[in-house]
Amino acid sequence: MEPTTTAYLQPAEKITENAETEYTKSMRRQFPSFGIGCLIYSAFYAFCLYKNTSGITYPFFVIGTLCCFFFSMKRLGVPFKKDSVFYIAGITLLGLSNCMTASLPILFMNKCGIFLLSFILMLHTVYNDKTWNFPKYFTAFFHTIGSCFCCLVNPLSDTVSYFDAEKQEKTEKKNYFLPILIGIAIAVPLLFCMTLLLVGADAVFENMLSNLLKALNILEVIKILVVITVVFFSSYALLAALCRKDVKESAEEKTGFDPVIAIVFSTLLCILYLFFSVIQILYLFIGKMQLPENYTYAGYAREGFFQLLAVSIINFLLVLICLYLFQESKALRVILSMICGCTFIMILSSALRMILYIDTYALTFLRLFVLWALAVIFLLMTGVTVFIFYRRFPLFLYGLAVIGVCYIFLSFSKPDYVIARYNLVNGADYNYLSRLSADAAPAILDTSKNPYLTSVEDMLKKTSVDEDGNYNTDDYYKLYWMKSYYCKMENQTKEMGIRNFNFSRYRAGKYVK
């Protein structure tokens, strides 16, 4: 029996997991639109991304995904929110960055960023998230992921429900969808059996069919079909999970734990941090106090940056935990603000140590990323410090904006190119330079920027053996790493088509032709 319309008007908090929302019923009623739409999207996904993680099709895939999502929301009657433009811009820029770089770490982080921003955009569109904070978004994210697994069979159940409803309506208009589906299901095994019989009946037919299957590469076809199937069920399940709206929209007001607990452990940590901060100021920043025996100032400065980075991240999380889990207290706010101040000193100390380390041991992606992470943590801690005294400060949106803007800057800055330019001027790590991506080609294979390179042609012609047949070690390594990098770029730029065209590899290709 059809439930009354009052069930549709219930807020998300009052809907049980077994109850249906208006969106769930609307999705089931429009199953042909959503089912066929998800199938088309799955084929589009396979075309854009199958064995193509950084091609020109990536920004088109991102834009196509956004269009499919908002088209689905429009079909369900979910209004578009104007402030979604920020998320859309970030996702689009990351998609564009994917076809403009060949750096594997950047590509990986781009994809993680696209996934997270897309998920937040979906939650923001479906739910009223104005009062949501970090813990609420965290729980909503994993709650929705869990709902997706529960909805994986929805394409099958919604198919059955849709055709049952069609039969009950007994309309004069005949529906051909189910007969076609049944016909295809009967045809597949029949075609397989008849093909086997005909192959055995005629050698010419067998030969032509064999050549056709080789041309089609049946294994690749099967892999593509598997990708399409997985994406179809996943995309449909995600829409179904969003339609359930089983995440409570209002943030629960919890009484929180006794602030004395937080005051005790945070005070002890604060004392430790204050002592450490004084040492940093006196030894590292001013450098006028005596160091332990067998310790040089340079050696002291070039250690501990990873530990300080870890402590800074832990402090950021610790302050958030104290703010969200414990009752408000003036004393706690003062102590947490002091911890934030000590964290700023630790961040500056870690950054200074890393800069000195880079000056001695050259630049790598990890070292550059540490400097970027320290800058981001500094900005995030600034927001947390404001939030300690002004609880209406939109900390989640601030943090999202800081991480989003800073990462987009990192993504488009071509870190491998920056690393190559710095190392070539300040002393090259040959082995590391040879492993850089195509982003570094304008620095490594350009004679105006690479002091070790006279010309590409001379580099390829030169040998590392002198007239007596002896190796010149320094020249050998200079030539070896440059030739190694050149050959790698030659292989990577050899086969670029419409799908896998990449601007970074295209620019590198100009130096190897």
Secondary structure in CASP SS format (residue, H / E / C, confidence):
PFRMAT SS
TARGET T0000
AUTHOR 0000-0000-0000
METHOD secondary structure of the structure
MODEL  1
M C 1.00
E C 1.00
P C 1.00
T C 1.00
T H 1.00
T H 1.00
A H 1.00
Y H 1.00
L H 1.00
Q C 1.00
P C 1.00
A H 1.00
E H 1.00
K H 1.00
I C 1.00
T C 1.00
E C 1.00
N C 1.00
A C 1.00
E C 1.00
T C 1.00
E H 1.00
Y H 1.00
T H 1.00
K H 1.00
S H 1.00
M H 1.00
R H 1.00
R H 1.00
Q C 1.00
F H 1.00
P H 1.00
S H 1.00
F H 1.00
G H 1.00
I H 1.00
G H 1.00
C H 1.00
L H 1.00
I H 1.00
Y H 1.00
S H 1.00
A H 1.00
F H 1.00
Y H 1.00
A H 1.00
F H 1.00
C H 1.00
L H 1.00
Y C 1.00
K C 1.00
N C 1.00
T C 1.00
S C 1.00
G C 1.00
I C 1.00
T H 1.00
Y H 1.00
P H 1.00
F H 1.00
F H 1.00
V H 1.00
I H 1.00
G H 1.00
T H 1.00
L H 1.00
C H 1.00
C H 1.00
F H 1.00
F H 1.00
F H 1.00
S H 1.00
M H 1.00
K H 1.00
R H 1.00
L H 1.00
G C 1.00
V C 1.00
P C 1.00
F C 1.00
K C 1.00
K H 1.00
D H 1.00
S H 1.00
V H 1.00
F H 1.00
Y H 1.00
I H 1.00
A H 1.00
G H 1.00
I H 1.00
T H 1.00
L H 1.00
L H 1.00
G H 1.00
L H 1.00
S H 1.00
N H 1.00
C C 1.00
M C 1.00
T C 1.00
A C 1.00
S C 1.00
L H 1.00
P H 1.00
I H 1.00
L H 1.00
F H 1.00
M H 1.00
N H 1.00
K H 1.00
C H 1.00
G H 1.00
I H 1.00
F H 1.00
L H 1.00
L H 1.00
S H 1.00
F H 1.00
I H 1.00
L H 1.00
M H 1.00
L H 1.00
H H 1.00
T H 1.00
V H 1.00
Y C 1.00
N C 1.00
D C 1.00
K C 1.00
T C 1.00
W C 1.00
N C 1.00
F H 1.00
P H 1.00
K H 1.00
Y H 1.00
F H 1.00
T H 1.00
A H 1.00
F H 1.00
F H 1.00
H H 1.00
T H 1.00
I H 1.00
G H 1.00
S H 1.00
C H 1.00
F H 1.00
C H 1.00
C C 1.00
L C 1.00
V C 1.00
N H 1.00
P H 1.00
L H 1.00
S H 1.00
D H 1.00
T H 1.00
V H 1.00
S H 1.00
Y H 1.00
F H 1.00
D H 1.00
A H 1.00
E H 1.00
K H 1.00
Q H 1.00
E H 1.00
K C 1.00
T C 1.00
E C 1.00
K C 1.00
K C 1.00
N C 1.00
Y C 1.00
F H 1.00
L H 1.00
P H 1.00
I H 1.00
L H 1.00
I H 1.00
G H 1.00
I H 1.00
A H 1.00
I H 1.00
A H 1.00
V H 1.00
P H 1.00
L H 1.00
L H 1.00
F H 1.00
C H 1.00
M H 1.00
T H 1.00
L H 1.00
L H 1.00
L H 1.00
V H 1.00
G H 1.00
A H 1.00
D C 1.00
A H 1.00
V H 1.00
F H 1.00
E H 1.00
N H 1.00
M H 1.00
L H 1.00
S H 1.00
N H 1.00
L H 1.00
L H 1.00
K H 1.00
A H 1.00
L H 1.00
N C 1.00
I H 1.00
L H 1.00
E H 1.00
V H 1.00
I H 1.00
K H 1.00
I H 1.00
L H 1.00
V H 1.00
V H 1.00
I H 1.00
T H 1.00
V H 1.00
V H 1.00
F H 1.00
F H 1.00
S H 1.00
S H 1.00
Y H 1.00
A H 1.00
L H 1.00
L H 1.00
A H 1.00
A H 1.00
L H 1.00
C H 1.00
R H 1.00
K C 1.00
D C 1.00
V C 1.00
K C 1.00
E C 1.00
S C 1.00
A C 1.00
E C 1.00
E C 1.00
K C 1.00
T C 1.00
G C 1.00
F E 1.00
D C 1.00
P H 1.00
V H 1.00
I H 1.00
A H 1.00
I H 1.00
V H 1.00
F H 1.00
S H 1.00
T H 1.00
L H 1.00
L H 1.00
C H 1.00
I H 1.00
L H 1.00
Y H 1.00
L H 1.00
F H 1.00
F H 1.00
S H 1.00
V H 1.00
I H 1.00
Q H 1.00
I H 1.00
L H 1.00
Y H 1.00
L H 1.00
F H 1.00
I H 1.00
G C 1.00
K C 1.00
M C 1.00
Q C 1.00
L C 1.00
P C 1.00
E C 1.00
N C 1.00
Y C 1.00
T C 1.00
Y H 1.00
A H 1.00
G H 1.00
Y H 1.00
A H 1.00
R C 1.00
E C 1.00
G C 1.00
F H 1.00
F H 1.00
Q H 1.00
L H 1.00
L H 1.00
A H 1.00
V H 1.00
S H 1.00
I H 1.00
I H 1.00
N H 1.00
F H 1.00
L H 1.00
L H 1.00
V H 1.00
L H 1.00
I H 1.00
C H 1.00
L H 1.00
Y H 1.00
L H 1.00
F E 1.00
Q C 1.00
E C 1.00
S C 1.00
K H 1.00
A H 1.00
L H 1.00
R H 1.00
V H 1.00
I H 1.00
L H 1.00
S H 1.00
M H 1.00
I H 1.00
C H 1.00
G H 1.00
C H 1.00
T H 1.00
F H 1.00
I H 1.00
M H 1.00
I H 1.00
L H 1.00
S H 1.00
S H 1.00
A H 1.00
L H 1.00
R H 1.00
M H 1.00
I H 1.00
L H 1.00
Y H 1.00
I H 1.00
D H 1.00
T H 1.00
Y H 1.00
A C 1.00
L C 1.00
T C 1.00
F H 1.00
L H 1.00
R H 1.00
L H 1.00
F H 1.00
V H 1.00
L H 1.00
W H 1.00
A H 1.00
L H 1.00
A H 1.00
V H 1.00
I H 1.00
F H 1.00
L H 1.00
L H 1.00
M H 1.00
T H 1.00
G H 1.00
V H 1.00
T H 1.00
V H 1.00
F H 1.00
I H 1.00
F H 1.00
Y C 1.00
R C 1.00
R C 1.00
F C 1.00
P C 1.00
L H 1.00
F H 1.00
L H 1.00
Y H 1.00
G H 1.00
L H 1.00
A H 1.00
V H 1.00
I H 1.00
G H 1.00
V H 1.00
C H 1.00
Y H 1.00
I H 1.00
F H 1.00
L H 1.00
S H 1.00
F H 1.00
S C 1.00
K C 1.00
P H 1.00
D H 1.00
Y H 1.00
V H 1.00
I H 1.00
A H 1.00
R H 1.00
Y H 1.00
N H 1.00
L H 1.00
V H 1.00
N H 1.00
G C 1.00
A C 1.00
D C 1.00
Y H 1.00
N H 1.00
Y H 1.00
L H 1.00
S C 1.00
R C 1.00
L C 1.00
S C 1.00
A H 1.00
D H 1.00
A H 1.00
A H 1.00
P H 1.00
A H 1.00
I H 1.00
L C 1.00
D C 1.00
T C 1.00
S C 1.00
K C 1.00
N C 1.00
P C 1.00
Y C 1.00
L C 1.00
T C 1.00
S C 1.00
V H 1.00
E H 1.00
D H 1.00
M H 1.00
L H 1.00
K H 1.00
K C 1.00
T C 1.00
S C 1.00
V E 1.00
D C 1.00
E C 1.00
D C 1.00
G C 1.00
N C 1.00
Y E 1.00
N C 1.00
T H 1.00
D H 1.00
D H 1.00
Y H 1.00
Y H 1.00
K H 1.00
L H 1.00
Y H 1.00
W H 1.00
M H 1.00
K H 1.00
S H 1.00
Y H 1.00
Y H 1.00
C H 1.00
K H 1.00
M H 1.00
E H 1.00
N H 1.00
Q H 1.00
T C 1.00
K C 1.00
E C 1.00
M C 1.00
G C 1.00
I C 1.00
R C 1.00
N C 1.00
F C 1.00
N C 1.00
F H 1.00
S H 1.00
R H 1.00
Y H 1.00
R H 1.00
A H 1.00
G H 1.00
K C 1.00
Y C 1.00
V C 1.00
K C 1.00
END
